[in-house]
């Protein structure tokens, strides 16, 4: 499996049903038979994954919108995206 890097282009899969509740997102994967909950930052990432985006551009947006250092954002976002990929919620292009 190809590892996710800053140059990777990622996007969300179509099999997910999602709904916003306040600043959080609740999602259901019919394929996996699981529910997922995302906090405000995870919800923003999910929103940005609607269209293919590079991890680097994703982090650039997040560092402008949230108080996070660039290097820490890279680490945290790649870790989060790996979890989403392991759950088959996102794909790499």
N, C-alpha and C positions, 0 to 999 in steps of 0.2 A: 504494500500500500504506500503510495506516495505521501511523503510527509508535508505538512503545511508549513509554508515559509511566508515571509513578508511579500514575496513576489506571487504567491498563489492567488488565483482568482476563485472566489467562492460564491455560492448562491444557495438559497434554500430550495428544498424539494417541494413538489406540488402536493404531496399526500398529506400535508398537515392542515388541520383545522385550528385556527387561532382566533382569540378574542382578547381585546384590551379591557382591563379592569383597572381604573385609575391609571397609574404609570406602569403597571405590571401587565404581563401577557400570560395567558393560560393557553396551552396548546394541547392538542390531542393527535396522536399518530394512530390512525385506524390500522395501518399495517403492523405497527409494533404493539398495539393494544395498550398504550401507555399515555398518561397525562404528564405534562411538563409545566412548570411555573418559572417565569423569568422575572427578575427584579427590573428596575428602571433601566439599568445599563444593559442588561441582557436583552430587554425589550427593544432598546434602541439599536443594538446590533442586529437583532432579528429583522427590524424594520429596514435597515440598510442592506440586508441580504436579499431583499425582494428582487433586485437586479444584480447580475454578476458584478463583483467589486474586488479589487485586490486587497489583501490584508493590510498592506501599507497605507492605501487610501482610507480604509476603514479606520485604522489607528489615527490617521491625521484628523479625521472628523471627530473622533472621540476625544482626542487631547484638546480640541478646541471647545468641546461642549461640557467636558467633565474635568475635574481637578485630578489629573493623573499625569505622571511624568512619561515621556515618550518610551523609554526603555521598559518601564513597568507595564505600560499599555501593550507593547509588543508581546511580552511574556504572557500576560493575562489573556489577551485576545486569542493568541495561538492555542493556549491551553483550553479555553472555552470552545473554540472552533473544533478542536480535536474531539471533545466530548460530543458536540453536535454531530460530527461526522461518524463517530462510533455508534451513535443512535440512529444513523441514516437520515438525519434531519437536514443535512446540507450535502452538497456535492462540490467537487473541484472541477474546474474547467482546464 
